[in-house]
Amino acid sequence: MSKTHTLQRYLATSVLLTLLHSTSWAEEVDPDGFKNPLQHLNFNQRQDQHEFERAALEALHIKDPLEQWNRRVYHFNYRFDQWVFLPVVKGYTTIAPHFVRTGVSSFFSNLGEIKTLANSLLQLKGHRAMETTARILFNTIFGVGGLWDPASKMGLAKNNEDFGQTLGYYGVPHGPYLMLPFLGPSNARDTTGAVADFGIDKSVNWLNMAKESQRNPEIFGLQIVDQRYITELRYGQLNSPFEYEKIRYAYTKSRELKIAE
């Protein structure tokens, strides 16, 4: 055997041992599940607990100290959506023609511009506040109370601002993630903001809708059905054991982007 051939065998053996050592080292320092993301899944065999398994993906980690409670609420929302909300929405789409549904959505959207205007002013966004004011006036006057949306056709973009974004604009942290019954994903800051926005709607009473909703609860019910009708989220549509984590991550990051606008 030549010296060259012996040297080649020695180098090949050294490379092989190095690869084996580095592989063993990688397994030791990578215990978080990225190499095998299913190894930390605990599939629940009991019927009285949540059906959605816990993932160990650090990339989707969001502060969630109330995760056990949030998952139970998530499971409740899933079942309520499946058994109540979606059948009601299906009945609504069957009974109401498309132009009626569009008019209802446009009307409630016009009411929602009030909180956008208030929070645009609180965030010192002058251009957005003027744009929203113009939208309110045009849609209320020329859109017959907001049943149509001529403002968008005139090039006035629709903005969405809420008090949760206002708090974030001034540096208030989002706090722990929350899954709210019926309402879905939120956090401590945005939940506080939603209460404040509700107070704004009640105090402004635009088009006398706050008082009319108290006298006629069916108006509030129609608003809830319309909100579910225009919301695209469907629980279970991701067909993934990581759906809870993905929704939590998507909601948190989308709120960060809205605050940074």
Secondary structure, DSSP 4 states (H G I P E B T S, - for coil): --HHHHHHHHHHHHHHHHHHHHHHHHHHH-TTSSSSTTTT------SSS-SSPPP--GGG----TTHHHHHHHHHHHHHHIIIIIHHHHHHHHHHS-HHHHHHHHHHHHHHHHHHHHHHHHHTT-HHHHHHHHHHHHHHHHTTTTTTS-HHHHTT-------HHHHHHHTT----SEEEETTTEEEEHHHHHHHHHHHHHHHHH-GGGHHHHHHH-HHHHHHHHHHHHHH----TTTT-STTHHHHHHHHHHHHHHHHHH-
